[in-house]
Amino acid sequence: MKRSAGILLFRNSVDGLQVLLVHPGGPYWAKKDAGAWSIPKGEYVEGEDPLTAARRKFAEETGIALDGEFASLGEVKQPGGKLVAAWALEGDVEAAAIRSNTFQMEWPPKSGKIREFPEVDAAGWFSLENARSKLLKGQLDFLDRLIRLREP
C-alpha cells in the first residue's frame, strides 16, 4: 500500500481560519481547479518516520522548512487506496513565494520529448469554506479534524 504524509498549515486572519493548499504542477492538472488542490504532501518509504517525511515533502514542494509543534490529524484512505497521514501546524508563509522541486515526464504523450514540470505550480491561503471546494475529495476529512483539534 502506498503511503503519503503531509502538513496542513493554518493561520488566523481577520477573515477567520485559513489553510495553505497547493496546486499540483504538470499538464494533467493545468486546467483543473475545483477538487484538484492538496495539502503539501508526498510518498514515503517503509520504515521512514511519517512526520519527518511530511516535513521533507513540505520543504520540497514549497521551498520552506517548517518547525514547531505539529499536531497529528491522523490518517485518511484516499479513493485510490493511498493512505495519507497529516499533521497540523500554525504558521504563516508567503504563498506566492513558494519554490517547488520539479519532475520529468514525456510530454506530449508518445512524443519522445522529456519535459520538466514543477511538482507544485501554485499555493494559496483559503478560508475553510473555499478550501472545501478546492481540496481533493479524499483529503476533506483533514479540515474537519483541524476544526475539532482547535475546539476548546
Residue pairs with C-beta under 8 A, 6 or more apart in sequence:
1 81
1 82
1 83
2 43
2 81
2 82
2 83
3 43
3 44
3 50
3 82
3 83
3 84
3 85
4 41
4 42
4 43
4 44
4 57
4 82
4 83
4 84
4 85
5 41
5 42
5 44
5 50
5 51
5 53
5 54
5 57
5 84
5 85
5 86
5 87
6 38
6 39
6 40
6 41
6 42
6 54
6 57
6 58
6 84
6 85
6 86
6 87
7 39
7 40
7 41
7 54
7 55
7 58
7 66
7 70
7 86
7 87
7 88
7 89
8 19
8 20
8 39
8 73
8 86
8 87
8 88
8 89
8 142
8 143
8 146
9 19
9 20
9 40
9 58
9 66
9 88
9 89
9 90
9 91
9 93
10 17
10 18
10 19
10 20
10 88
10 89
10 90
10 91
10 146
11 17
11 18
11 20
11 90
11 91
11 92
11 125
12 18
12 90
13 125
15 127
16 127
16 128
17 127
17 128
17 146
17 147
17 150
18 125
18 126
18 127
18 128
19 39
19 125
19 126
19 128
19 131
19 143
19 146
20 39
20 40
20 93
20 95
20 123
20 124
20 125
20 126
21 37
21 38
21 39
21 123
21 124
21 126
21 131
21 134
21 135
22 37
22 38
22 39
22 40
22 61
22 62
22 98
22 100
22 120
22 122
22 123
23 29
23 33
23 36
23 37
23 38
23 120
23 121
23 122
23 123
23 124
24 36
24 38
24 119
24 120
24 121
25 100
25 102
25 103
25 117
25 118
25 119
25 120
25 121
26 103
26 105
26 117
26 118
26 119
26 121
27 107
27 117
29 36
29 121
30 121
33 134
34 133
34 134
35 133
35 134
35 135
35 136
35 137
36 134
36 136
37 124
37 126
37 131
37 134
37 135
37 136
38 135
38 136
38 139
39 86
39 135
39 139
39 142
40 57
40 58
40 61
40 62
40 120
40 123
41 54
41 57
41 58
41 61
41 84
41 86
42 53
42 56
42 57
42 60
42 61
43 82
44 50
44 53
44 57
50 85
51 70
51 87
54 70
54 85
54 86
54 87
55 65
55 66
58 64
58 65
58 66
59 65
59 66
60 100
60 101
60 119
61 98
61 100
61 101
61 119
61 120
62 93
62 98
62 99
62 100
62 120
62 123
63 97
63 98
63 99
63 100
64 93
64 98
66 89
66 91
68 89
68 90
68 91
69 89
70 87
70 88
70 89
71 87
71 88
71 89
71 149
72 85
72 86
72 87
73 85
73 86
73 87
73 88
73 142
73 145
73 146
73 149
74 85
74 86
74 145
75 83
75 84
75 85
75 86
76 83
76 84
76 86
76 138
76 139
76 141
76 142
77 83
77 84
77 138
78 84
78 136
78 138
78 139
79 137
79 138
80 138
82 138
84 138
84 139
86 139
86 142
86 145
88 145
88 146
88 149
95 122
95 123
95 124
95 125
96 123
98 120
98 122
98 123
100 118
100 119
100 120
100 121
101 118
101 119
102 116
102 117
102 118
102 119
103 116
103 117
103 119
104 114
104 115
104 116
104 117
105 114
105 115
105 117
106 112
106 113
106 114
106 115
107 113
107 114
107 115
107 117
126 134
128 143
128 147
131 143
132 140
132 143
135 143
